[in-house]
Amino acid sequence: MEKTENKHLQNSIIEGNIKVEMLRYFFPLLFGSFFQQLYNTVDAIIVGKYVSPEALAAVGGSAAMIVNLFVGFFGGLASGATVVIAQFYGAKQMKMVKKAIHTSIALAFTGGLAFTIIGFIFTPWGIEVLKTPKDTIDMSTMYLRIYFLGMIPNIVYNVGSGVLRALGDSKSPLWVLLVATFSNIILDILFVIKMDMGVVGVAIATILCQLISSILILVIMVRIKAEYKLRLKEIAFDKGIMNRIIQIGLPAGIQSSMYTLSNLLIQSAINSFGTAAVSAWAAYGKIDVILWMIMQSLGIAVTTFVGQNYGAGKNSRVRESIKQGLIFTYAMTISLSIIMYVARMPLLGLFISNHKIGAEVLRYGNVMMRCMVPFYGIYVAVEILAGALRGIGDTLIPTIMTLSGICLLRIVWILFIVPISGKIEMVVYSYPVTWAVTSTMFIIYFVYVMVKKKSF
């Protein structure tokens, strides 16, 4: 017992070589994100190849946007727990770490139950508001309602993973996802290909894998050999910790929701071009998710490194963590953007069958990738600088910048600029334009914070 406890307290994040330790922390995060997305991608491939383009549009179109709205809000809120735990852990306040962990899990169960009820009830309304193509409405509704039944294990897993990562453990969530991913592939083959259950089979396979993930992550937290281990009977809200989590996490949750709401408006605009465009957008979303996994994983790494070192009062390591995060993210983003642009047609072909609208789907997908891929590098500053600011507990101003620079500008673009052209290219350009504006604001604000907090 004592040996394991000492291992937890020998914290390489606040003591080791930042470049080496950040990469060591990042790669399990990346692989974990990869496997988390892999079973979504497997869903898309199996549905697109063995069911129909309409089924692919149902799983990856409006339904995916609605799921992202709910999960994104709670993910942002839960990031407050990650920051709080990281700062306490960096400061070696283990009793506070314990309180924060139990409060976070209580929040996950409560929030998951609330989202299950809300999502199940309002699914038909959401599908209608998004102007979902008529040939996918029934499938989208069925898929979403089944998906929402698994919201509690979904959120428990994600919060539990965030807790472990705040403690510096990015490997355990990876092993859990390996199990879940291979389980999902087997269940997809069974329910969709063998039993011909269509999108219903995909949804059932997904929630079963989320259940497996949540159980495994709770077992890992219960078996931590340290004073802050999870004890199921002690799961409860601590008022002070909860207030701090909400103070940091609520702006991030609102920001995530506004991101998704603006994307819902874009999805609605894409829907107006028909099923082929919706299928192409869904397929493209499964391709560029690889890049977002890299950015998000490095953003989480920066938040954890900044949070723990800030809590420990090691400001030079805070600055170095941000620097290395930017270097790694730019290098990986530029490299992957080149690969995606050159290989865009073969990548799109993975998701498209020889259906009668297959050629049109490929044409739309090619346009989308040509308009988006060259500009990914613009977004790096937003992800990494936001992660750094989150690590020191500064979320309000970044949220305001994101709401205005990305969300509001995107809405204005869709409502007033797109109708002038009427082309799908103008819908897609809403992304790089808003990235550029928001990146500029983040850089200016970050420089201001650096000057204001001289020690930081």
N, C-alpha and C positions, 0 to 999 in steps of 0.2 A: 504493500500500500504506500509506504513512505517513498519508495523509489519512484513510483508512478507519479505521485504528487510533485516531487522535485522536477520530474521531467516536464510537467505542465508549467512550472514556474521558471524554468530555464528558457526564456522567451527569445527566440532567434530574431523575431520581428523588431525588437527594440535593442538587440545586441549584436546581431550578425551583419554580414556584408549585404547591404540593401539590394544591390543588383542581383546577386546570387539568390538571396532569400525570396525576393519578389518573383523571380522566375520559378523558383521551387514552389511557391504558393500559387502562382498563376496557372501553371500547366494542369494541375488537378482540377482547378476551377474551369479551365477551358474544356478539358475532356469531359468534365461533369456536364457542362452546358451542351457540349456536343451530343452526349448520349441522351440528355433531356430532350433535345430537339430531334434526335435521330428517330425516336419513335413517332414523333409528329410527322417527320418526313416519310417514314415508312408508311404511315397512314395515307399520306397524299399519293405516294407511288402506287400502293395497292388499290386505292380507290380510283385513281386516274386510269390505271391499266386494266383493272378487272371489273370495275363497275361502269362508270361513265364520266365524261367531262362535267355533266350536271352534278354528279355526286361530289366531284372534286371541288366544284364551286360552292357546294353546300357546306363542306367541311372547312374549306380554306378561305371563304369569302366573308360574308356578314357574320356568320357564327364565330369565326376566329376573332373578329374585331370585338364582338360583345364579350367573349371570354377574356380578351386582353384588357378590356375596360375594368372588369371586376378584379381580376388577379393583379393587374397593374396597380390599382389603388391600394390594395392591401399590401402588395410588395413594397410600395413606397412607404406606407405607414410602418411596416415591419423593419424597414431600413433604419428607422429611429432606434429600434431595439439593438440592431447590429452595432450602431455607433456607440450607444450607451454602454453595451457590454465590452466593446473594444477599449473604450476609454477607462472603464473600471479595471479591466484586466491589465492594461498597460500600467496603471497606477498601483497594481497589486492589491486592490481592495476586494478580496475574494468573497466576503459576506455580501457586498453589493452586487457582485457578479451573480451570486446565487439568487438573490431576489429578482434581478433583471431577467434571468433565464426562466424562472417559474412564472413571472408576469407575462413574458413573451409567449409562452405556450398557452397560457390561459387566454390571451388575446387571439391566438390562432384558432382555438376551438370555438370561441364565441363568434369571431368574425366569419369563420367558415360556415357555421350554422346560419347566420344572418344572410350570407350571400347565397346559400342554397335555397332558402325560402324566396328571397327577392328574385333571384335569377329564374327559378322555375315558374314563378307567377308571371313575370314580365317578358318572358321570351317571345311570345307571339307579337307583342307590341313592338319590341325592338326590331324584330325581323321585318315588320311592316314599315316602320319608320325609315329603315335603310334602303327602301325601294328594292328589296331583293327580287331578282328575276322570278317570275311566277313558276317556272319549271323547277326551281330549287327550294321554294318556300317550305313545303311539307318536310323535306329531308333536313333542311337547316333547323327547323323547329324541333324535330325529333332528336337530332344530334345534340342540340344545346340542352334540352331538358334532361337527357340522360347524363350529359357532362356535368351539369350543376349538381346532380346527386352525389358526385364525388368531390365536391368543393372542400369539405372539411379535411380529408386526407391530403388534398392538393396543398392547402395552405399550411397545414401542420408540417408537411415535408419541407416546404420552402422556408418557413420560419425556423424550423429545427436546423436546416442546413446553414441559414444565416447565423444562428447562434454558434455553431461549430466553427464557422469561418471567422467569426469575431474572436474566437479563442485561438486562432491560428491553425485550425485543422481543416484543410481543404481536401484532404484525401478521403475521409470517411464518406462524405456525400457522393464522391465519385464511385466508390464501390457499391453504394446503394443504387445508383443510377445504372450501373452495369447490369445488376440483377433485374431492375425494372425494364430496361430496354430490351433485353433478350426475352423477357416474359411477354412484352408487348408484341414483338415480332411473331412469336409462337401463337399468341392469341389472335393476332390479325389474320394469320394464315388459316387458323382454325375457323374463326367466325365469318370471315369475309370470303376467302377462297373456297374452303371446304364446305361450310354451312350456308354460304350465299346469303348472309344477313345484311349486306350493304353497309350504309352509314351507321345503322344501329349496332352492328358488330364492331365497327371501329370505336364507337363511343363506349361500349361496354368494356372492350379491351383496355381502353385508356384509363377508365376509372378503377379497374381492377389493379392496374399497374401503379396507379397513384396510391391505392390502399396499401400495396406491398411496400412502397417507398416510405410512407408515413410510419408504418409499424417498425420497419428496420431502423429509421432515424431515431425514433423514440427509444428503441432498445439500446442503441449506441449511447444516447444521452444518459440513460439510466445506469449504464455500466461504466461511465467515467469514474475513475478512481481518484476523486478529488472532492473537496468540501462543497463545491458548487454543482455536483452531479444532480441530475433530475430525479426528484422523488415525486411520483404520481400523486400521492396524497397531499403534497405541499403545493400543488399547482393552484395558484390564486393570484389576485391582483394586489400589488403594492401601490398605494395611491401616489406616493412621491415618484416612484420609478415610472408608473404609467403616465403621469403628467409630463415627465421628461421625454419619454418615448414619443408621446403625441406632439410635444413642442418641436421635436426634431423631425419626426416622421410624417406628420400631417401635411406640411407643405410639399414634401416629396410625393405623398400619395395624391394630392391634388394635381401636382405637376404631371404625374403619370397618367391620371385620368384625363387631363386636358390634352395630353399627347394623343391618347386613344380617341377622344372625342373628335379632334381635328382629323385623325386618320379615318374615323367613321364617316366624316363628311367626304373625305377623299374616296372612301369605299363606295359611298352612295353615287359619287360622280363616275367612278369606274363602272358601277352597275348599269348606268344609263347607256353604256356602249354595248351591252348585251352579254350573253353567257360566255362567249369566246374570250372577251376581255377580262371577265371575272376569273375564268380558269387560268388565263395567262398571269394575272396579278397574283393568284394563289400559288402558282408554280414558281414565279419569281420570288415570292416571299419565302419559299422553302430553300431557295438558293442563297439569297443574300443574308439569310439568318446566320450563316457561318461567320460573316464579317461582324455582325452585331454581337455574336457570342464572344468574339475576340475583344471587341471594345468594351462590352459589359463586364467581362471577366477582369480585364485590366482596371476598369473603373472600380470594381469591388476590391481588387487588390490594393489600389491606391487609397481607398476609403479606410480599409483595415490598417494599412501601414501608417497612414497619417493619424488615424484615430488612436492607435496604441501609442505611437511616439509622442503625440500631442498630450495624451493623458499622462505619459511618463515625463513630460517636460523636456523632451529631446528635440528642440526645434531645428537643429541642423539636419537631423535625420528626417524630419518632416519635409524640409526643402528638397533633400536628395531623393526622397520617395516620389515626390511630384515630378522631378526631373526625369528619373528613370522611367516612370509611367508614361510620360510623353514620348520619350525616345522609342520605347518598345512599341507603343501603339501606332505611331506614325510609320515605323518600319514595316510592321505587319500589315497595316491597312493598305499602304501603297503596293506592296508585293501582291497581296490577294486581289486588289482591284485590277491589276494588269492581267492576272490569270482569268478572272471572271469575265473581263471584257473580251479577251481573245477566244475563250471557250464558251461563249454565251449560248450559241445554238445547240451544241451537244448537251450542255447542262439542261437547257429547257426541254430537250427531247426526252430526258429521263422521265418526265411527268406527263407526257402527251402520248396518247394512243393513236392508232390510225383511224380515228373516228372521222366522220364527215366534216367536222369543224376543226379538225386537228391542225390543218395548215393555217387557218385564221388565228388560232391560238398562238402558234409559233410566230406569226407575223406581229401580233400585239406584244408578245414577250420580248422580241428583238427590239422593238421601239422602246419599251420600258427600260431595258438594260442599257441601251445606248444613251438614254437621257439621265440615268442615275449613277451608274458605276463610276464614271470618271470623277465624280465629285465627292466620293466618300471621305477623302482626307479632310475636307472642310469641317466635318463634324467632330473630329478628334478632340479639339479644344473643349467643346461642350462636355463631352463624356468625362474626360480626365480632370478638368478643372472643377466640374460639379462634384466629382467624387472626392477631390481634395477638400473642397469647402464643406462637404457633408461630414468629412472626417473630423473637422474642428467644431462641428455643430452649427454651421452657418447654412441654413436651408431656405430662409424666407426670401432674401433678395434673389438668389438663383432661381427660385420658383417664379418670382415676378418676371424675371428676364425671360425665362422659358415660355411663360404664358403669353407674353407680348411678342417675343421674337419668333417663336415657332407657332404656337397655337392660334393666336389672334391673326397674325399675318397670313397663316395658311387659310384660315376661314375667309379673310378678305380676298385672297388670291382665287379661291374656288368660286366665291360668289360673284366677283366682279371681273377678274382677268380671264378666267377660263371661258365664260360665255362669249367673249369677244372673238376667240379663235374657234372654239367648238371642237378642237382636236385633243386627242388623248395625251399628246406630248405636253400640252400646257398643264394638264392635271398632274403629270409626273414631275414637272419642273417645280412644283410647289415645294418639293423636298429640298433640293440644293439651294434654292433662293432663301428659304427660311433658315437653313443651316448656316449660311454665310452671315446673315444678320445676327443670329444668336451667338455664333462664335465670336464675332467682334465685340459684342456686349460682355461676354464672359471674360475675354482677355482684358478688357478695360477694367472691369470690376475686380478681377483677380490681382492686377497690378496695384489697384487702390488698396486692397486688403493687405497685400505684402508690405506696402509703404506704411499703412496705418498700424499693423501689428509688427513692429520692427523686429521683435524677437522671433516671430514666425517667419 
